[in-house]
Amino acid sequence: MITGLTSGCFDLFHFSHLLYLQRCRSHCDRLIVGVDSDELVKKSKGVLRPIIPENERLELIANLGIVHKAFILKQVE
C-alpha cells in the first residue's frame, strides 16, 4: 500500500485545489494532507490572511472523499 503526503494552505478552497488533491490521490492508495496553520498562512500570504480559520479548512479537507487523514501543519521552532 502506497501512502501519499501533501500539504497546502487551502484558504478559499477552489476547483484547482480539488484537481490538485485528485491528482495526488491518483498516485497513491491513501492520501494524507497537511493543512497550513493560521500562523503559516499569515507568513506566506500576508497579515489579512487566512480568511478561513485553520479548523474550518481542516474539516473541509478531511471530509473530502479522496483524503484519508488530514492534520494542521505547524511551524517547528
TISEFI-744161 format. One line per field, with one value per residue (C-alpha): x, z, y; residue number from 1. Coordinates in steps of 0.25 Angstrom, whole numbers, padded with zeros to 4 digits, always signed. Each point is the difference from the previous one (the first is absolute). Layout:
<pts>
xx: X | ...
zz: Z | ...
yy: Y | ...
k: NUM | ...
</pts>
This chain:
<pts>
xx: +0000 | +0005 | -0003 | +0002 | +0002 | -0002 | -0003 | -0005 | -0008 | -0013 | -0005 | -0012 | -0001 | -0003 | +0000 | +0015 | +0002 | -0010 | +0007 | +0014 | -0005 | -0006 | +0013 | +0007 | -0010 | +0002 | +0014 | -0002 | -0010 | -0001 | +0001 | +0004 | -0001 | +0007 | -0008 | +0008 | -0002 | -0006 | +0014 | +0007 | -0011 | +0002 | +0015 | -0001 | -0013 | +0001 | -0007 | -0014 | +0000 | -0005 | -0014 | -0005 | +0005 | +0009 | -0010 | -0010 | +0010 | +0004 | -0015 | -0002 | +0013 | -0003 | -0014 | +0004 | -0002 | +0014 | +0007 | +0003 | +0006 | +0002 | +0008 | +0004 | +0014 | +0007 | +0014 | +0010 | +0010
zz: +0000 | -0004 | +0009 | -0006 | +0008 | -0005 | +0007 | -0003 | +0006 | -0007 | +0004 | -0009 | -0006 | -0015 | -0011 | -0003 | +0014 | -0002 | -0013 | +0007 | +0011 | -0010 | -0008 | +0013 | +0004 | -0014 | +0004 | +0013 | +0007 | +0012 | +0001 | +0012 | -0001 | +0009 | +0001 | +0003 | +0014 | +0000 | +0004 | -0012 | -0010 | +0006 | -0002 | -0014 | -0005 | +0009 | +0012 | -0005 | -0002 | +0002 | -0003 | +0004 | +0014 | +0001 | +0007 | -0011 | -0011 | +0007 | +0000 | -0014 | -0005 | +0010 | -0005 | -0015 | -0004 | -0006 | +0013 | +0010 | +0011 | +0002 | +0010 | +0004 | -0005 | +0010 | -0001 | +0009 | +0007
yy: +0000 | +0014 | +0012 | +0014 | +0012 | +0014 | +0014 | +0014 | +0012 | -0003 | +0013 | +0004 | -0014 | -0001 | -0009 | +0000 | -0005 | -0012 | -0003 | +0000 | -0009 | -0010 | +0000 | -0003 | -0011 | -0006 | -0004 | -0007 | -0009 | +0009 | +0015 | +0008 | +0015 | +0011 | +0013 | +0012 | +0006 | +0015 | +0004 | -0006 | +0006 | +0013 | -0001 | -0004 | +0008 | +0012 | +0006 | +0000 | -0015 | -0010 | +0003 | -0014 | -0004 | -0013 | -0008 | +0002 | -0002 | -0013 | -0005 | +0003 | -0008 | -0011 | -0002 | -0001 | -0015 | -0001 | +0004 | -0011 | +0009 | +0015 | +0008 | +0014 | +0003 | +0009 | +0006 | -0006 | +0009
k: 1 | 2 | 3 | 4 | 5 | 6 | 7 | 8 | 9 | 10 | 11 | 12 | 13 | 14 | 15 | 16 | 17 | 18 | 19 | 20 | 21 | 22 | 23 | 24 | 25 | 26 | 27 | 28 | 29 | 30 | 31 | 32 | 33 | 34 | 35 | 36 | 37 | 38 | 39 | 40 | 41 | 42 | 43 | 44 | 45 | 46 | 47 | 48 | 49 | 50 | 51 | 52 | 53 | 54 | 55 | 56 | 57 | 58 | 59 | 60 | 61 | 62 | 63 | 64 | 65 | 66 | 67 | 68 | 69 | 70 | 71 | 72 | 73 | 74 | 75 | 76 | 77
</pts>
